[in-house]
């Protein structure tokens, strides 16, 4: 079994050492069960979650693009996960 991932905390020091906390475990947080990367519902480009839990395209654009590269009126949104 793997040991928990440790990350340095951003504030405070204790006994001359930086404080350390456990990183959040994958799957926690109560979010919908989407894969890490999904095709966009509108333009089929890959989308994933940003640091604020908003969907963003893999090229770091929130707005969808048409096949010729023009902006569209839709934003990144994953297509529904396939049922198995």
NUTOR-487470 format. One record per atom (N, C-alpha, C): residue in one letter; x, y, z. Coordinates in steps of 0.05 Angstrom, whole numbers, plus 5000, padded with zeros to 4 digits. Layout:
// NUTOR-487470
aXYZ...
This chain:
// NUTOR-487470
x501749765000x500050005000x501850255000x500950464987x502450704984x502150875009x504351025015x504151225037x502751475027x501451625046x500151875037x502152075026x501252225007x502852434995x502952665014x505352765019x505652995038x506353245022x505153465029x505753725016x506453925038x508154105031x508854315051x506554515054x505954585079x503854785083x504855065077x502955245071x503755515063x504355695086x503455635110x503755825132x505055695156x506655855170x507755775196x509955565195x511555575215x513655375218x513455275247x514155035251x514154915278x516854795283x518154875304x520754765311x522754795289x522555015273x524455065252x523954895227x521854735227x521154585203x518554685192x518254665166x515654745153x513554535161x511154625166x508954445172x508254275147x507254035152x506453865129x503653765134x502153735112x499453635113x499053425092x497053255095x496453065074x494953195051x495553105027x494153205003x491453065002x489353194991x486753074989x486852814972x485352624980x485352374966x483552394941x484252244921x482752244896x480052134901x477952254890x475252154893x473752284916x475052434934x473752564956x472752844946x470852954960x469953214953x467053224943x465752994939x462952984932x462353084904x464253074886x463753164858x462552934842x461353004820x460252804802x462352614791x461652374786x463652174777x464252204747x465852394740x466752424712x469652334711x470552234688x473352164686x475052424688x477552394692x479252634695x479152814670x479152694647x478852834622x476552724606x474852894596x472452814581x472252984556x470952884535x470553054512x468453264518x468653504506x466753714511x464153644497x461953714510x459253664500x458753814474x459954054472x459354234449x461354204426x463854174432x465854184411x467653934410x467353744428x468853494429x471753524435x472753764442x475453804451x475653704480x477953604489x478153504516x477753724537x476353654559x475853844581x476653714607x477553874626x478253774653x477553994672x477853954698x477154154719x479554324725x479054584728x481254774736x481454774767x483154944777x483554964806x481055054822x479155184808x476755274821x474355094815x474954854806x472954644800x471154714777x471954894759x470454964735x471554804712x469854734693x470854584670x472354774651x474554674640x476254834622x477354644601x477654744576x478854574555x481754524561x482854314550x485654244555x487554454545x486754624526x488454834516x488155084533x486855064557x486455274577x484555494567x482555424551x480555604542x477855524554x476355704566x473655634576x471655634554x472055794533x470155824511x470655604490x468555494479x468755294458x469555434432x470555274413x471355374387x470055194366x469355324343x468255164321x470555024306x469954864286x472054714273x474154884259x473555144254x475455324241x476955494261x476455464287x477955604307x476555854318x474155914307x472656144316x471256094343x470856304359x469556274385x466556214381x465456064399x462556004399x461256114424x458656094426x457256204449x457056004472x458455784471x458355574492x461055564507x460955454531x463355424547x463855124552x466155064562x466954784567x464954644585x464154404577x462354244593x462753954584x463053764602x463553494594x461153364583x461553184564x459253024554x458652824575x456152734577x455352544598x457052284596x457752184619x459251934621x457651704611x458951524596x457551294585x456851104608x454550984607x453750784627x454850514618x455850364637x456950104631x455049884640
